[in-house]
């Protein structure tokens, strides 16, 4: 990379599944990566505490870009009212606090990339959804709407902002698939309910490439669907995983079983979201793993 093109970038959630892959990729590209974390351990770690509104303002100066990925894991644990507050506050309040902090800086970032989610659209059956589609009315849809609204406040600096609506991220070392692999590897996996609900997904390397694309391409702004151009029904997702693993899928997972583990979170797990990355396709972004078969082959191949 041309040293003049290298950026000083702040990444929140850098220790998470997506954050680790992204940070490693951007470092390899020659960027200077700093991590915003609750538990700093290294020179490039910056401490923050959203709950108590604590952050070192001086260390927030001079970043060219911010990539904000931090948020409570929605797929871990039963959705109590406390869990739902943590999901919402970690995203909405965390984003608001970070925006308010950066507003006080003398030199503010010129690019802001914020994680959002396809949960923005809610349960929409087989409706084809693009960035122009209306939001849903579920709990997660309302969280995503508020989350994105806070992120867009950086436009007053001015700053180019991107809200990436993540689909289900596929990789061997994190995300939903890492939780499914042990069961499917034993031939005990199966489709969710009748398997007719649509799943919008993206392979981790494609997601990292997309974030990097948004970082450097000034044409990207506003909401962008971060998912493959080929959403699939859950039964086809299940079949592709079983074929990649060469294992049968003889079982069916009833919603009641998932509800016993996640509570209200089961509604999100069974939601049908058929999302198309219209903006990225129009901008000419090329997916390495555009089909579920190629993505599953890639993920399983990394395990061997």
C-alpha positions in Angstrom: 0.0 0.0 0.0 1.1 3.6 -0.7 2.0 5.1 2.7 0.0 8.2 1.8 -3.1 6.0 1.5 -2.6 4.3 4.9 -5.1 5.4 7.5 -5.2 5.7 11.3 -8.3 3.6 12.1 -10.2 3.1 15.4 -12.1 -0.2 15.6 -14.5 -1.0 18.4 -15.4 -4.7 18.9 -11.9 -5.6 17.5 -11.7 -8.7 19.7 -14.9 -10.1 18.3 -15.3 -12.5 15.4 -15.6 -9.9 12.7 -13.3 -7.5 14.4 -10.4 -9.9 14.6 -10.6 -10.8 10.9 -11.0 -7.2 9.9 -8.2 -5.9 12.1 -5.7 -8.5 10.8 -6.7 -7.7 7.2 -6.4 -3.9 7.6 -3.0 -4.2 9.3 -1.8 -6.4 6.4 -3.0 -3.5 4.1 -0.7 -1.1 5.9 -3.2 0.7 8.1 -2.5 1.7 11.7 -5.2 0.0 13.7 -6.3 1.0 17.2 -8.8 -0.9 19.3 -11.5 0.6 21.5 -12.0 -1.8 24.4 -13.2 -2.2 28.0 -10.0 -4.1 28.8 -6.9 -2.5 27.3 -3.8 -4.7 27.1 -1.6 -3.2 24.4 -0.2 0.2 23.3 -2.8 0.4 20.5 -5.7 -0.3 22.9 -7.9 2.6 24.0 -10.1 2.2 27.1 -13.8 3.1 27.2 -16.7 2.5 29.5 -20.1 3.2 28.0 -22.0 2.6 31.2 -20.0 5.2 33.2 -19.3 7.5 30.2 -15.6 7.2 30.5 -13.0 7.6 27.7 -9.7 9.3 27.2 -10.6 12.3 24.9 -7.0 13.1 24.1 -6.4 9.6 22.7 -9.4 10.0 20.4 -7.7 12.8 18.4 -6.5 12.3 14.8 -8.3 9.2 13.5 -9.0 9.1 9.8 -11.8 6.6 10.2 -13.8 4.8 12.8 -15.3 1.3 12.4 -17.8 0.7 15.1 -18.6 -3.0 15.6 -19.2 -3.3 19.3 -22.5 -4.7 20.7 -24.0 -7.3 23.0 -24.2 -10.8 21.5 -27.8 -11.3 20.5 -27.4 -15.1 20.1 -26.1 -15.9 23.6 -28.5 -16.5 26.5 -32.2 -16.2 27.1 -33.8 -12.8 26.1 -34.9 -11.4 29.5 -35.8 -7.8 29.7 -32.3 -7.2 31.1 -30.8 -8.9 28.1 -32.9 -6.9 25.7 -31.8 -3.7 27.4 -28.2 -4.7 27.1 -28.7 -5.5 23.4 -30.2 -2.1 22.8 -28.0 0.0 25.1 -24.7 -1.5 23.9 -25.6 -0.4 20.3 -27.7 2.7 20.6 -26.1 4.3 23.7 -22.7 3.0 22.8 -22.9 4.7 19.4 -24.3 7.9 20.9 -21.5 8.1 23.4 -18.8 7.5 20.8 -20.3 10.1 18.4 -20.5 12.7 21.3 -16.9 12.0 22.2 -15.6 12.4 18.7 -17.6 15.7 18.3 -15.3 17.2 20.9 -12.1 16.3 19.0 -10.2 19.0 17.0 -9.5 16.6 14.2 -12.5 14.4 13.6 -12.7 11.2 11.4 -13.8 11.7 7.8 -15.2 8.2 7.6 -17.6 6.4 10.0 -18.6 2.7 9.3 -21.1 1.3 11.7 -22.4 -2.3 12.1 -26.1 -2.7 11.8 -28.1 -5.8 10.9 -30.6 -7.2 8.5 -32.8 -7.5 11.6 -33.7 -3.9 10.5 -36.2 -5.4 8.1 -38.0 -7.7 10.5 -39.8 -10.9 9.4 -40.8 -10.3 5.8 -41.6 -13.8 4.4 -40.3 -13.9 0.7 -40.4 -10.2 0.0 -37.2 -9.1 -1.8 -35.6 -6.4 0.4 -33.1 -3.7 -0.6 -31.6 -0.8 1.2 -34.7 1.3 0.2 -37.1 -1.2 2.0 -39.0 0.0 5.0 -38.0 -1.2 8.5 -39.8 -3.9 10.4 -41.6 -3.5 13.7 -39.8 -6.2 15.8 -37.6 -5.5 18.8 -34.4 -5.9 16.8 -35.8 -3.8 13.9 -36.5 -0.9 16.3 -33.0 -1.3 17.8 -31.4 -1.1 14.4 -33.4 1.9 13.4 -32.3 3.8 16.5 -28.8 2.5 16.2 -28.4 3.9 12.6 -30.0 7.2 13.6 -27.3 7.8 16.2 -24.6 6.9 13.7 -25.9 9.3 11.1 -25.3 12.3 13.5 -21.6 12.2 12.4 -22.7 13.8 9.2 -22.7 17.3 10.9 -18.9 17.2 11.2 -19.0 16.5 8.2 -18.2 12.8 7.8 -19.1 10.1 5.3 -21.1 7.5 7.2 -21.9 3.9 6.3 -24.3 1.6 8.1 -23.6 -2.0 7.1 -26.6 -4.2 7.7 -24.9 -7.5 8.4 -26.4 -10.7 7.3 -25.5 -14.0 9.1 -21.7 -14.1 9.0 -20.2 -17.4 8.0 -16.8 -18.5 9.3 -15.3 -21.5 11.1 -14.1 -19.6 14.2 -17.1 -17.5 15.2 -20.7 -16.4 14.5 -23.7 -18.6 14.1 -22.0 -21.3 12.1 -19.4 -22.0 14.7 -22.2 -22.9 17.1 -23.9 -25.1 14.4 -20.8 -27.0 13.3 -20.3 -29.4 16.3 -23.9 -30.6 16.0 -23.9 -30.9 12.2 -20.5 -32.6 12.2 -22.1 -35.4 14.2 -24.9 -35.8 11.7 -27.4 -34.4 14.3 -28.2 -31.1 12.5 -31.4 -30.1 10.9 -33.6 -27.3 9.5 -35.4 -24.8 11.7 -39.1 -25.6 11.6 -40.3 -26.1 8.1 -37.1 -24.6 6.7 -39.0 -22.2 4.4 -37.8 -19.0 5.9 -35.2 -17.0 4.0 -31.7 -16.5 5.4 -29.4 -13.7 4.2 -25.8 -14.5 4.9 -22.2 -13.5 4.0 -18.9 -15.3 4.2 -16.4 -13.6 6.6 -13.7 -12.9 3.9 -16.4 -11.2 1.7 -17.6 -9.1 4.6 -14.0 -8.0 5.5 -13.5 -7.1 1.8 -16.8 -5.2 1.8 -15.8 -3.1 4.8 -12.4 -2.4 3.3 -14.2 -1.3 0.1 -16.5 1.0 2.0 -13.5 2.5 3.8 -11.8 3.6 0.6 -14.7 4.2 -1.8 -16.3 7.6 -1.4 -19.4 6.4 -3.3 -20.4 4.3 -0.3 -22.7 6.0 2.2 -25.8 5.5 4.2 -27.3 2.0 4.7 -25.7 -0.8 2.8 -26.8 -4.5 2.9 -23.8 -6.6 3.9 -24.9 -9.9 2.6 -24.5 -12.3 -0.4 -26.6 -11.6 -3.5 -28.1 -15.1 -3.1 -30.2 -15.4 0.1 -31.5 -19.0 0.6 -34.2 -20.7 2.4 -33.2 -22.4 5.7 -33.7 -25.9 4.2 -31.2 -25.0 1.4 -28.8 -23.5 3.9 -29.0 -26.7 6.0 -28.5 -28.9 2.9 -25.4 -27.0 1.8 -23.8 -27.3 5.2 -24.6 -31.1 5.3 -23.1 -31.6 1.9 -20.0 -29.7 2.7 -19.5 -31.8 5.9 -20.7 -35.0 4.1 -23.1 -35.6 7.0 -26.9 -36.3 7.0 -29.5 -33.9 8.3 -32.3 -36.1 9.6 -33.7 -33.8 12.2 -36.0 -30.8 12.4 -35.6 -28.2 15.1 -39.0 -27.0 16.4 -39.4 -23.3 17.3 -40.4 -24.3 20.9 -37.0 -25.9 21.4 -35.2 -22.7 20.4 -37.7 -20.6 22.4 -36.7 -22.5 25.5 -33.1 -21.4 24.9 -33.5 -17.9 23.6 -37.0 -16.8 24.6 -38.1 -13.9 22.4 -34.8 -14.3 20.5 -36.3 -17.3 18.8 -38.5 -15.0 16.8 -35.4 -13.4 15.3 -33.8 -16.8 14.6 -36.9 -17.9 12.7 -37.5 -14.6 10.9 -37.5 -14.7 7.1 -35.4 -12.0 5.6 -34.6 -12.1 1.8 -32.1 -9.3 1.5 -30.2 -8.2 -1.6 -27.0 -6.0 -1.5 -28.3 -3.7 -4.2 -25.9 -0.9 -3.5 -22.8 -3.0 -3.5 -23.7 -4.8 -6.7 -24.4 -1.4 -8.4 -20.9 -0.2 -7.3 -19.3 -3.3 -8.8 -18.3 -5.1 -5.6 -17.3 -8.7 -6.4 -18.0 -11.5 -4.1 -15.5 -14.3 -3.7 -18.2 -16.7 -2.3 -21.5 -15.6 -3.8 -23.4 -18.9 -3.4 -24.1 -20.8 -0.2 -22.4 -23.9 -1.7 -19.1 -22.0 -2.3 -19.3 -20.3 1.1 -19.9 -23.6 3.0 -17.1 -25.3 1.0 -14.8 -22.5 2.0 -15.7 -22.6 5.7 -15.5 -26.4 6.0 -12.3 -26.5 4.0 -10.7 -24.2 6.6 -11.5 -26.8 9.3 -9.5 -29.6 7.6 
